[in-house]
């Protein structure tokens, strides 16, 4: 543990907790982390800054800014960083795992129930309401991210270009994010770097490279072992590759990458249908932990169909590993550089443009979800370089349309929370089933 060399840098607002105290507090945070990243970050701020006083306001906000620079779930990475600052790598591992584990266990249990009973009429009716609520929740995320990210003409241009690139041109999500980062890095005029960031002592390169090598091995060696045992064409190897690639480009939160993941899982690999993808997102919305746990549902269903329940559990485990192991790599490699990174002007410019592009990506997700919620059949056609989604008007689902309108009213007009909206729409869907003629 490296606490003697940089104690002053990592000293929080009050005395350091014992490791047992850290485990108890982050275990509580993991159990209570419902409501998406904003609610999870607010919970951590209340517990770590206001109640326990283990971090001061400046360090908490610097850590949050750093985590928003990274791919992956920012709330989980913020928990990992806080644990690292308090108890080194051991503390970071404990905090990050405790933040994810309760939600992961619940998503796996719900995925198993869905795999066993998802085709029954009652469950199918329930998920009509869940899908309608998910559509409204995604639109709410679009509005919230848009208000925060769109500040000028370049932001609007980045959002519009990202939407066109993905929805109409079918360009890869990683390419869109890379293009936005490069454009922001070179096209925006950076501000001056604060003096305190310039004066920071450099971190030894050898130490950084050693940490990088260690956590790359932790991430990739088990996944290569899975590929060696089952073969590169097996669904487990496909899951390992796809979700490892996804982990590198998940900037802007889970909603930003969901469209890319859903389209690849549904149209590319054909692991599940568009309706099942929406069902999985609904399950993830109702549980604690990061929303990106929807990847666990995808992994379970994909592997379940290839080899039964035991294989499904392995698929969920492989997906979790590929999704979250990189998060520890980003934090443990980057944590010593937090102050410098969060004050780097050109990096901040690149991040701002990526965030603006994410608005276009979420708009793509919203429209894709809306088409698949309201219509039972949507054709995908090519018109020259353009990819077009053409719904079959005869498959319009009146119940789904009505429930989507209800969800929009609950979210935007009545300002209901996510769990309450999901519950109300699910109950309305079951009631609709009971009133509908046989």
N, C-alpha and C positions, 0 to 999 in steps of 0.2 A: 504494500500500500504506500502511496506516494504522499502521505499527508505531512511529512516533516518539511519537504522542500518548498511547498507552495501553500502553507497553512494560511498565510495572510490573504492570498488571493481567494481561497475557498472558504474563509471564515464568514458564516452567516450572521444574521442580526443578533441571535442569542447563542448560548452554548450549544455545541454539537450534541445531537441526540445519540443515545446508544443504538447499536444495530437492531436490538429487539424493539426499541421504540419506533425506529424507522419502518420495520416490517409491520408493526401494528397499525401505524398511520396509513401507510400506502395500501395495506390490505383493506382498510376502511374506504379509502378513496376508490379502489378498484370495484368494490361492491356497490358504491353509490354513484358511479360514473355514468349515469343515464343522460340523455338529452343532447348528444352530439358534442363536438369539440368546444364550442363556446361555453356550454354549461360545465364541461369537464375542466376547462382552464379556470373558470370562475371558482369552481369547487377547490381546485388546488391552491389558488390564490388565497382563498379564505382560510384554508387549513394551514398552509405552509408559511404564509406571510403574516396574516392577522392573528391566528390562534396560536400556532406553535412558535412563530417568529424564528424559524430556521433559516429563512431567506429574507433579505430586505427587498424593498420595492424595486430598486435599480437593478439588482442582480436578477430578480424574477423577470422583469421586462426585457432585459438583455438576453436572457435565456430563451424567452418566448420569440423574440425577433430572430435569434439564431435558428430555432427549430422551424420557423416559417421559411427559412432559406433552404431547408432540406427536403428531399423526397420522403414520403411516408407520413403517417399520422402524427401531426404536431403535438397533440396532447400526450400521447404515449411517450414521445421523445422528450417532451418537457419533463415528464415524471422521471424518465431515465436520467436526464441531466441533473435534476434536483438530487436524485439518489447518489449520483457520481460526486457531486459537489460535497455531499455530507459524509459519504463513506467510500469514496473511490469506486473502483470497478465493481466490487461486491455490492455496494449500495445501489449503483446504477442497475445492475442485473436484477436485484430484488425489487426495486421500485418499478422497473419496466415490466417485469413478469407479473407482478401483483396487479398492475394496471390492466393487463390483457387477460390473465388467466380466468377470472370469473365469467367474463363475457364469452370467452372462447368455449368454456365448458357448457354454457347455456346454449350458444349457437349450435354446438355439436349435438346436444340433446334434441333441440328443436329440428335440426336437419334430419336426424334419425326418425323422429316422429313424422316429419314431412315425407321422407322417403317411404315410410311404411303406410301412411294413411292419406297422403296428399291427393290421391285420385278419387276419394269418396265425395259424393255430391255436397255434403255439408261443408267439408273442408274447402272444396272448390268454390262454393258460394261465399264462404268467409273471405277467401283471398281476392274475390272481385272487389270487395270493400277495401282490403288492404292495399291493393294496387292503386285504387283511386286515391287513397290517402297518400301513398308514396309519391304520386304525381304532384299533388299539392305541396308536399314537403320539398321536393326537388325544385319546384318553382319558387318556393320561399327562399331556398338557398341561392337561387339565381338572383333574386332581388337583393338579398343581403350582401352577397359578394359583389354585385354590380355597384351598389352604393358605396362600398368601401374602395373598390378598385378603379372605377372609371372617373378620372379627374380632368381629362383633357383630350385633345384630338388624337394624339398618339395612342392613348388608351382605347378610345373608340375604334380606331383603325385596327389595333391588335385584336380586339374582341371580335370584330366583324371578319377579319381575315382568318382567325382561328375557326370560327363557325363555318365559313365557306370551305375551308381546307378539309375539315373533317366530314361535314354533312354532305356536301356536294362533290368534293374531289376525292374523298375516301383516302386522304393522306394519313400516314401513321401518326398516332398521338405523340410518340417521342420526337418525331421530326418537327411537329408543330411547336412543342415546348422548346426545343433547341433553337428554332428559328426566332421565337419570341425573345429568348434570353440573349441571343446574339444581337438582335435589333435593339433591345433595350440597352445593352452594354455599349454599343457604338453610336446610337442615334440620340440618346438623351445627354444633356449637359450635366455632368456630375457636380455635386457640391464639394466643399472642402472637407477633408477628413479631420475629425476632432483631434486636438492635441493629445488627449489621453490615450487614444488608440495608437497614434504614431509612436508614443514613448514606451509602449509595452515591450518587455524583454522577449526576444524570439524563443520559440520552442525548438529544442534540438531535433533536427531532421531525422536522425537515426531512431530516436524514440518514436516519432510519428510513423516512420516506415515499419518499425517493429509492431506497433499496434495495428497498423493496416494489414500487415501480413497475417497476424494472429486471427483477426476477425474475418478476413477474407476466407481463411481456412475453416473457421467455425461455420460460416455461411455456406460455403460451396462444397466442402469435402463430403458431408452427409448426402447432399443432393447428387453429386457424382457417384457416390456409392449406390444410391437408389437406381440410377441409370445403369450402372454396371450389372446390378443384380437382375433387374427386370427388362433391360433392353431399351434402346433409345426410342423405339416406337410405342412403348407401353404408356398408358395414360398417366402413371405416376411420374415418368420422365417428362412427359409433356407438361404436366402441372408444375414440376420443378423448374423447367426452363421458362415457361410463360410467366409465372408469378415472380421469378427472380428478375426477369426483364421488367415487369411491371413495377417492382420495388424501386428501380432506378429512376423511373420517370413520374412517380406519383406526386408531382408538385401541385400545390393548390388545394389539397384535401381530397377526401374520397370521392366527392361528387364530380370532381374534374376528371378523374380517371375511369369512372364507372361506365361511361358510354363506350370507351375503347374496350374495357374489359368485357362488357356485355356483348358488344358486337363480335368480338373475337370468340368468346365462349359459345355464342349462339350460332353465328354464321360461319365462323372460321373452323373451330374445332368440333362444333355441333355436340357439345357436352350436355346442353340442356336447351329448352325452348325459351323464347322471349318471355312468355308468361311465367315460367319457372324462375327466370332471372329476377323478374319483378317480385315474385313471392319471396325469394331469398333476401332481397333488399328490405322488404317489409319485416321479415324476421329480425334482420340485423338492426332495424330502426327501433324495435321494441326492447332490445337487450342493452345491458351495460357494456362499457368498453367502446373502442373505436369502431366507427361504421365500416371501416375496411375489413372487419371480420366477415362481411358478406363473401369474401374470397373463400373462407372456410366452407361455407354452404356450397359454393360452386365446386370446390375440390371434393367434397363428400359425395355430391350427386353424380359428378363425372366418374369417380372411381366406383361408386355403388353399382352403376350400370355395367361396369367392366368386370366386376368380380364379387358382388355381394357386400354385405354389411361390414365384414372385416376389412375388405379392400377399401370401402368407403371411408372407414376410420383412418386408414393409412393415407388416403387421399387428403383428408382434412389435415392430418399431421404434416404432410409434405407441404401443403399450401401455407399453413401457419408458419412453418420454418422459413420458407422462401419469402414470405411477406414481412416477417418481423425480425429475423436475424440480421438483415441489413441495417435495421434501425439502430441496433447496438453498435454496429460498425461506424455509422455516421456520427453518433454521439461520442464514442470513446476516441475516435480519431480527431474530431473537430472541437471537442469541449475545451481543450487548452487554448484554442484560438478565438473563443467566443467574442471577446471585446474587440479584437481586430476585425473580425468578419462583420459584426453588426454595425461597424462604423466605416466599412469600405464603400465609398460612394458609387463606383461603377457596378459593384456587385448589387448594391441596393437598387440601382437603375434597372439592371437586368431582372431582378426579382419583381419590381413593380410592373414591368412589361409582361412577364410571365403571368402575374396575377391578373392583369387585364385580359390576356389571352384565355385564361381559365374561365372568364365570364362567357366567352364564345363557346368554349367546350361544354360548359354546363347548359347553355342554350341548346346546343346540339343534343345533349342528353335529355333535356326536357321535351323537345319535339319528338325525339325517338320514342321516349316513354309514352307520350300522349297518344301517338299513333297506335302503339301496341296495346295500350290500355283500352282505348275506345273502339278499335276495330279488331275483329278476330283474325283477319287475314290482311297482310300488307306485303305487296310485291316489291321487289328490288330490281330496278331496271337501269340500263345504261343509255344515255343520250350523248354520244360523243364522249368527251372527257368527264361528263357529269354522272354521278350516281344519284338516282332518284328513288324515293320511297313513295309508292302509289297504293293507297288503301283501297280495298274493295268496299264500295259504299254499301253493298248488300249485306255486309257482315258487321255493320254498325251495332254495337252493344248498347242498347238504351239504358240498361241498368248501370253499366259502367260509366256512361256519360252523366247520368243523374247523380251517381255517387261521387264522381269527380267534382261536379258543381257543389255538392254538399261539403266536400273536403276543402274546396277553395274558400267557401264561406266561413267554415270553422277556423281555418288557418289565418286568412287575411282580414276578415271582418270581425270575427269574435275573438281572434288571437288565442285560440286554444293551443295547448302544447302538442308535441308529437305523439306521445303515448295516448293522450285523451282522444286525439283525432283518429288515430288508428283504431282505437276501441270503438268509437262511435260509428265509424264507417263499416267496420266489421259487423257490428250489431245490426246496422241498417241493411247490410247485404243479407244477413240471415233472415231478417224480417221480410225483406223483398221476396226471398225464396219461399217463405211460408205463405205469402199472399199471392204469389204467382200461380196461375192455373197449371195443372199437371200436364 
